[in-house]
């Protein structure tokens, strides 16, 4: 079987699984889980960098790897911003 088809099927299944998992998370757990997912996004960045220099599909790998790095970076930065805002809510008002 063609490796491109296998990689495409894995990509589509990963998208479907990700959407299914994220939609099942209640809103009260979303922020703490977002904070914990920053490590996973860091791993995604490393994997995307490795995929972008793949010899098998160089042009597609570079493009998809670049997109994955951009999206994972947005996720990491957004996760830290939301976590910081959440922690600010728990600080006392006497810290001025």
N, CA and C atoms as an extended XYZ file, in Angstrom:
288
Properties=species:S:1:pos:R:3:atomname:S:1:resname:S:1:resid:I:1 pbc="F F F"
N         0.845       -1.181        0.000 N   UNK     1
C         0.000        0.000        0.000 CA  UNK     1
C         0.892        1.247        0.000 C   UNK     1
N         0.426        2.277       -0.623 N   UNK     2
C         1.181        3.509       -0.764 CA  UNK     2
C         1.363        4.198        0.604 C   UNK     2
N         2.581        4.579        0.958 N   UNK     3
C         2.814        5.237        2.255 CA  UNK     3
C         2.048        6.560        2.392 C   UNK     3
N         1.813        7.244        1.282 N   UNK     4
C         1.061        8.495        1.353 CA  UNK     4
C        -0.370        8.246        1.824 C   UNK     4
N        -0.984        7.188        1.321 N   UNK     5
C        -2.358        6.854        1.711 CA  UNK     5
C        -2.399        6.475        3.190 C   UNK     5
N        -1.424        5.710        3.640 N   UNK     6
C        -1.365        5.325        5.051 CA  UNK     6
C        -1.221        6.557        5.930 C   UNK     6
N        -0.315        7.461        5.563 N   UNK     7
C        -0.127        8.684        6.347 CA  UNK     7
C        -1.372        9.566        6.320 C   UNK     7
N        -2.047        9.621        5.189 N   UNK     8
C        -3.272       10.408        5.090 CA  UNK     8
C        -4.374        9.838        5.972 C   UNK     8
N        -4.505        8.519        6.003 N   UNK     9
C        -5.512        7.874        6.854 CA  UNK     9
C        -5.204        8.142        8.330 C   UNK     9
N        -3.944        8.030        8.716 N   UNK    10
C        -3.559        8.316       10.105 CA  UNK    10
C        -3.857        9.768       10.448 C   UNK    10
N        -3.590       10.677        9.534 N   UNK    11
C        -3.852       12.105        9.766 CA  UNK    11
C        -5.339       12.365        9.963 C   UNK    11
N        -6.164       11.787        9.106 N   UNK    12
C        -7.620       11.987        9.210 CA  UNK    12
C        -8.160       11.364       10.499 C   UNK    12
N        -7.682       10.176       10.848 N   UNK    13
C        -8.116        9.551       12.099 CA  UNK    13
C        -7.682       10.359       13.321 C   UNK    13
N        -6.489       10.947       13.276 N   UNK    14
C        -6.033       11.786       14.390 CA  UNK    14
C        -6.909       13.019       14.540 C   UNK    14
N        -7.315       13.615       13.433 N   UNK    15
C        -8.214       14.776       13.496 CA  UNK    15
C        -9.557       14.370       14.086 C   UNK    15
N       -10.114       13.254       13.622 N   UNK    16
C       -11.417       12.802       14.126 CA  UNK    16
C       -11.336       12.475       15.614 C   UNK    16
N       -10.284       11.806       16.033 N   UNK    17
C       -10.122       11.468       17.450 CA  UNK    17
C        -9.954       12.720       18.295 C   UNK    17
N        -9.164       13.668       17.825 N   UNK    18
C        -8.969       14.917       18.561 CA  UNK    18
C       -10.249       15.698       18.735 C   UNK    18
N       -11.035       15.801       17.689 N   UNK    19
C       -12.312       16.513       17.777 CA  UNK    19
C       -13.249       15.796       18.743 C   UNK    19
N       -13.275       14.486       18.683 N   UNK    20
C       -14.158       13.707       19.555 CA  UNK    20
C       -13.756       13.864       21.018 C   UNK    20
N       -12.477       13.828       21.294 N   UNK    21
C       -12.014       13.961       22.685 CA  UNK    21
C       -12.285       15.367       23.217 C   UNK    21
N       -12.002       16.384       22.424 N   UNK    22
C       -12.156       17.762       22.888 CA  UNK    22
C       -13.623       18.111       23.118 C   UNK    22
N       -14.518       17.618       22.288 N   UNK    23
C       -15.932       17.962       22.465 CA  UNK    23
C       -16.548       17.276       23.680 C   UNK    23
N       -15.929       16.232       24.188 N   UNK    24
C       -16.467       15.516       25.351 CA  UNK    24
C       -15.991       16.107       26.684 C   UNK    24
N       -15.075       17.067       26.667 N   UNK    25
C       -14.548       17.645       27.900 CA  UNK    25
C       -15.513       18.716       28.418 C   UNK    25
N       -15.952       18.608       29.676 N   UNK    26
C       -16.825       19.656       30.226 CA  UNK    26
C       -16.068       20.977       30.372 C   UNK    26
N       -16.805       22.060       30.347 N   UNK    27
C       -16.164       23.381       30.385 CA  UNK    27
C       -15.429       23.635       31.704 C   UNK    27
N       -15.841       23.003       32.790 N   UNK    28
C       -15.145       23.211       34.068 CA  UNK    28
C       -13.761       22.570       34.080 C   UNK    28
N       -13.544       21.582       33.246 N   UNK    29
C       -12.240       20.930       33.180 CA  UNK    29
C       -11.373       21.448       32.045 C   UNK    29
N       -11.924       22.302       31.217 N   UNK    30
C       -11.197       22.708       30.016 CA  UNK    30
C        -9.901       23.445       30.344 C   UNK    30
N        -9.956       24.419       31.244 N   UNK    31
C        -8.765       25.219       31.530 CA  UNK    31
C        -7.647       24.402       32.181 C   UNK    31
N        -7.928       23.585       33.204 N   UNK    32
C        -6.824       22.770       33.738 CA  UNK    32
C        -6.257       21.783       32.726 C   UNK    32
N        -7.114       21.225       31.883 N   UNK    33
C        -6.612       20.307       30.871 CA  UNK    33
C        -5.807       21.038       29.807 C   UNK    33
N        -6.200       22.267       29.498 N   UNK    34
C        -5.443       23.055       28.523 CA  UNK    34
C        -4.042       23.329       29.059 C   UNK    34
N        -3.959       23.574       30.338 N   UNK    35
C        -2.653       23.798       30.945 CA  UNK    35
C        -1.783       22.560       30.823 C   UNK    35
N        -2.381       21.395       31.054 N   UNK    36
C        -1.619       20.155       30.951 CA  UNK    36
C        -1.280       19.766       29.533 C   UNK    36
N        -2.052       20.240       28.580 N   UNK    37
C        -1.790       19.860       27.187 CA  UNK    37
C        -0.639       20.645       26.569 C   UNK    37
N        -0.096       21.604       27.286 N   UNK    38
C         1.048       22.333       26.734 CA  UNK    38
C         2.243       21.419       26.507 C   UNK    38
N         2.426       20.432       27.374 N   UNK    39
C         3.530       19.482       27.179 CA  UNK    39
C         3.296       18.653       25.924 C   UNK    39
N         2.048       18.267       25.685 N   UNK    40
C         1.740       17.488       24.486 CA  UNK    40
C         1.988       18.330       23.238 C   UNK    40
N         1.651       19.611       23.298 N   UNK    41
C         1.903       20.471       22.146 CA  UNK    41
C         3.398       20.669       21.919 C   UNK    41
N         4.160       20.673       22.989 N   UNK    42
C         5.614       20.731       22.831 CA  UNK    42
C         6.141       19.513       22.098 C   UNK    42
N         5.587       18.349       22.420 N   UNK    43
C         5.967       17.120       21.719 CA  UNK    43
C         5.527       17.198       20.260 C   UNK    43
N         4.367       17.803       20.023 N   UNK    44
C         3.875       17.971       18.649 CA  UNK    44
C         4.834       18.834       17.844 C   UNK    44
N         5.380       19.870       18.463 N   UNK    45
C         6.328       20.733       17.759 CA  UNK    45
C         7.569       19.940       17.356 C   UNK    45
N         8.076       19.116       18.267 N   UNK    46
C         9.259       18.306       17.949 CA  UNK    46
C         8.939       17.318       16.823 C   UNK    46
N         7.766       16.662       16.907 N   UNK    47
C         7.370       15.726       15.849 CA  UNK    47
C         7.180       16.415       14.516 C   UNK    47
N         6.626       17.622       14.541 N   UNK    48
C         6.431       18.364       13.294 CA  UNK    48
C         7.762       18.763       12.682 C   UNK    48
N         8.715       19.128       13.515 N   UNK    49
C        10.041       19.458       12.990 CA  UNK    49
C        10.690       18.236       12.359 C   UNK    49
N        10.522       17.082       12.988 N   UNK    50
C        11.074       15.857       12.401 CA  UNK    50
C        10.366       15.500       11.094 C   UNK    50
N         9.060       15.670       11.055 N   UNK    51
C         8.306       15.343        9.849 CA  UNK    51
C         8.619       16.296        8.706 C   UNK    51
N         8.947       17.528        9.041 N   UNK    52
C         9.206       18.493        7.973 CA  UNK    52
C        10.507       18.206        7.232 C   UNK    52
N        11.384       17.427        7.840 N   UNK    53
C        12.630       17.069        7.168 CA  UNK    53
C        12.642       15.609        6.725 C   UNK    53
N        11.446       15.050        6.538 N   UNK    54
C        11.321       13.672        6.074 CA  UNK    54
C        11.774       13.586        4.620 C   UNK    54
N        12.486       12.514        4.307 N   UNK    55
C        12.966       12.339        2.938 CA  UNK    55
C        11.904       11.745        2.019 C   UNK    55
N        10.887       11.127        2.585 N   UNK    56
C         9.890       10.446        1.772 CA  UNK    56
C         9.035       11.432        0.983 C   UNK    56
N         8.430       12.369        1.682 N   UNK    57
C         7.563       13.373        1.044 CA  UNK    57
C         8.106       14.740        1.408 C   UNK    57
N         9.147       15.171        0.758 N   UNK    58
C         9.819       16.379        1.209 CA  UNK    58
C         8.923       17.606        1.116 C   UNK    58
N         8.304       17.862       -0.036 N   UNK    59
C         7.505       19.081       -0.201 CA  UNK    59
C         6.273       19.068        0.698 C   UNK    59
N         5.570       17.949        0.737 N   UNK    60
C         4.378       17.860        1.586 CA  UNK    60
C         4.778       17.856        3.048 C   UNK    60
N         5.864       17.162        3.368 N   UNK    61
C         6.328       17.103        4.757 CA  UNK    61
C         6.734       18.459        5.289 C   UNK    61
N         7.408       19.241        4.468 N   UNK    62
C         7.811       20.581        4.891 CA  UNK    62
C         6.581       21.461        5.123 C   UNK    62
N         5.620       21.390        4.218 N   UNK    63
C         4.413       22.211        4.352 CA  UNK    63
C         3.592       21.804        5.576 C   UNK    63
N         3.320       20.511        5.717 N   UNK    64
C         2.536       20.051        6.866 CA  UNK    64
C         3.289       20.238        8.175 C   UNK    64
N         4.598       20.026        8.153 N   UNK    65
C         5.404       20.262        9.350 CA  UNK    65
C         5.384       21.719        9.759 C   UNK    65
N         5.458       22.620        8.781 N   UNK    66
C         5.400       24.053        9.074 CA  UNK    66
C         4.055       24.429        9.686 C   UNK    66
N         2.965       23.914        9.096 N   UNK    67
C         1.638       24.188        9.655 CA  UNK    67
C         1.495       23.625       11.067 C   UNK    67
N         2.013       22.427       11.291 N   UNK    68
C         1.926       21.821       12.618 CA  UNK    68
C         2.710       22.622       13.647 C   UNK    68
N         3.872       23.124       13.267 N   UNK    69
C         4.654       23.953       14.190 CA  UNK    69
C         3.892       25.235       14.525 C   UNK    69
N         3.300       25.870       13.528 N   UNK    70
C         2.543       27.106       13.756 CA  UNK    70
C         1.362       26.848       14.691 C   UNK    70
N         0.552       25.829       14.391 N   UNK    71
C        -0.635       25.552       15.207 CA  UNK    71
C        -0.272       25.101       16.614 C   UNK    71
N         0.750       24.272       16.754 N   UNK    72
C         1.159       23.820       18.087 CA  UNK    72
C         1.727       24.977       18.897 C   UNK    72
N         2.426       25.895       18.246 N   UNK    73
C         2.944       27.063       18.953 CA  UNK    73
C         1.809       27.948       19.440 C   UNK    73
N         0.787       28.144       18.607 N   UNK    74
C        -0.398       28.888       19.050 CA  UNK    74
C        -1.036       28.222       20.261 C   UNK    74
N        -1.106       26.898       20.234 N   UNK    75
C        -1.714       26.164       21.333 CA  UNK    75
C        -0.898       26.312       22.618 C   UNK    75
N         0.418       26.218       22.520 N   UNK    76
C         1.266       26.359       23.705 CA  UNK    76
C         1.135       27.758       24.296 C   UNK    76
N         1.247       28.771       23.450 N   UNK    77
C         1.159       30.157       23.942 CA  UNK    77
C        -0.232       30.432       24.508 C   UNK    77
N        -1.267       29.995       23.808 N   UNK    78
C        -2.635       30.198       24.296 CA  UNK    78
C        -2.878       29.477       25.604 C   UNK    78
N        -2.330       28.286       25.753 N   UNK    79
C        -2.478       27.538       27.002 CA  UNK    79
C        -1.845       28.261       28.167 C   UNK    79
N        -0.658       28.822       27.952 N   UNK    80
C        -0.013       29.563       29.036 CA  UNK    80
C        -0.750       30.856       29.357 C   UNK    80
N        -1.298       31.512       28.360 N   UNK    81
C        -2.063       32.743       28.606 CA  UNK    81
C        -3.314       32.437       29.418 C   UNK    81
N        -4.024       31.388       29.037 N   UNK    82
C        -5.241       31.020       29.766 CA  UNK    82
C        -4.905       30.565       31.176 C   UNK    82
N        -3.837       29.794       31.338 N   UNK    83
C        -3.429       29.359       32.668 CA  UNK    83
C        -3.056       30.543       33.536 C   UNK    83
N        -2.356       31.513       32.966 N   UNK    84
C        -1.983       32.699       33.726 CA  UNK    84
C        -3.220       33.478       34.159 C   UNK    84
N        -4.183       33.609       33.274 N   UNK    85
C        -5.433       34.307       33.630 CA  UNK    85
C        -6.182       33.551       34.721 C   UNK    85
N        -6.171       32.226       34.643 N   UNK    86
C        -6.847       31.421       35.657 CA  UNK    86
C        -6.172       31.590       37.016 C   UNK    86
N        -4.845       31.596       37.035 N   UNK    87
C        -4.130       31.769       38.294 CA  UNK    87
C        -4.298       33.171       38.859 C   UNK    87
N        -4.451       34.159       38.002 N   UNK    88
C        -4.696       35.531       38.472 CA  UNK    88
C        -6.023       35.631       39.209 C   UNK    88
N        -6.994       34.807       38.843 N   UNK    89
C        -8.308       34.839       39.498 CA  UNK    89
C        -8.194       34.360       40.940 C   UNK    89
N        -7.227       33.511       41.247 N   UNK    90
C        -7.099       32.961       42.576 CA  UNK    90
C        -6.172       33.768       43.481 C   UNK    90
N        -5.522       34.781       42.944 N   UNK    91
C        -4.663       35.618       43.771 CA  UNK    91
C        -5.523       36.527       44.643 C   UNK    91
N        -5.002       36.834       45.792 N   UNK    92
C        -5.731       37.728       46.679 CA  UNK    92
C        -5.664       39.163       46.212 C   UNK    92
N        -6.610       39.973       46.659 N   UNK    93
C        -6.631       41.376       46.271 CA  UNK    93
C        -5.667       42.222       47.087 C   UNK    93
N        -5.038       41.651       48.092 N   UNK    94
C        -4.125       42.410       48.941 CA  UNK    94
C        -2.705       42.459       48.389 C   UNK    94
N        -2.445       41.945       47.221 N   UNK    95
C        -1.100       41.921       46.648 CA  UNK    95
C        -0.836       43.138       45.753 C   UNK    95
N        -1.075       44.353       46.274 N   UNK    96
C        -0.800       45.570       45.491 CA  UNK    96
C         0.357       46.317       46.016 C   UNK    96
